[in-house]
Amino acid sequence: MNDDLGHQTGDTVLVAVAGALQAALPPGGAAIRWGGEEFLLLLPDQTPEQAHTRLHDMLGRVRTLRLPGVPPVTISAGLATLREAPSTLALIDLADRRLYEAKAAGRDRLTGPSIARNKDGLPDTPATTPDDARP
């Protein structure tokens, strides 16, 4: 975006994406700019299924952004959970690897752990978080 439309436009896009992400965070969640055009999202008290559903919602919110003079904006996401990694660094590394998998698979998608699906093909998200699902 910066190379084609300039840094000011790129910054406008980053601010709009950050706003879309912030609007979809759970209570206590955070969207943190991580590197040039990447965000690290903290989704506390979410099962993997709930996080998966929330991230798909975020992808949809970003797809609906309309900015003057800017082509359609999309994001890719790599989901990793605390149970999958022995340390914070390993968790971030796993999420980063999955992000690059999503980009390599065509962008505008989420890559993460296998998620149980219901009969409609949607993530099977329990209404509440059982105590044994929390890290």
N, C-alpha and C positions, 0 to 999 in steps of 0.2 A: 504494500500500500504506500509506504513512504517513498519508494523509488518511482512509482508511477504518479502519485498525486501530491507528494510533498509531505514533510514532517508535520506541518500544522494540521493537515487533513488526517494523517495517521494518528495524531494525538486526539483529534475529535472522535475518531472511531474508537480508540481505546477508552475514552471517557464514557461513550455510549454503551460499549460492551460492559464496562465495569458497572454501570448503572443497572443494566439488565440482569447481570449476575447478582448484584446486591439485593435486588428486588425479589429474587427467588431463594435467598438463603433461609435456612431454618433459624430459629432463635439461637443466639450465641454463635452463629456461623460467621465466616469472614471470607472475603475475596481480597487476595493480596497480589499485587503485581509482582511477578517473579521473572526477572529477565526482561528483555525488550518487549515482547508481545505476548507473554504467557502470564497466566494467573494461577496461583495456588489457592484452592478452595478448601476451607475447613468446614466440614459438615458434621457437627457433633450430634450424638444421640440418634444416629440414623443407622438402620440395618443396611446391609449391602443393597437390598431390594429398594429401600426407600431412597438411598443415595442415587441409585441407578435411575429411578423415576424422576428425582429432582434434577439430575443432570440432563436428562432428556428434555425436561421442561425448560431448562436454561438454553439448550441448543435451539429449541423452538422460539424462545423469546428473542434470541439474537437474530435468528432468521427473519423476524418481523421488523427489525430495525430498518428505517428508511431515512437515509441521510442525504441531503442535497449534494449532487455531484459525485456520489460515492456508489460504486456497484454493490450488489447484494453482499452482505457480510455474513459469514458463517464462522463457527468455531469447531475445533476438535477437542476431545477430552480423553484423558487416561484416568480411570478410576482405580484406586488402591485402598485397601482397608487396613486398619491397625492389626487385625489378626493375620494378615499375610506377610508382615515384615517384622523382623526382630528389633528394629531400631528406627528412629525418625529418618535417618539418612537412607536406610534401605527402603522405607516407605516412599520417600520422595523419588528415589531412583526407579522404583517399580512404576509409580504413576507417570514418570517421565518416559520410560520405555513404552508404556501403553499409549501415551500421547503420540509418540512417533509411529506406533503401529496404526493408530487411527488416521494419521496423516498419510501414511504409506498406502492405506486401504482406500483412499479417495477423499479424505477430509470430510468435514461436516458430519462427524459421527463420534460415538463413544466406544472406547475399548476398555474392558475391565474384567473382573472375575465372572465366572459363569453364574447366571442369575436364574432362579426358578421362574417359570412362566405359567400363567394361567391358560385356560382353554382358548382365550382370545389372542394369545401370543404376547400379552403384556406382562411386565414384571409382576410377580405374585407378591404384593406388598401387604404384610400384616398391618392391621389397624393400629396395633400397639407394638412397642419394642419389648420383647420378653427379656427378663433380667439376664438369661443365659446368652443372649445375643450381643450384650454389651461387652466391650473389651475389658 
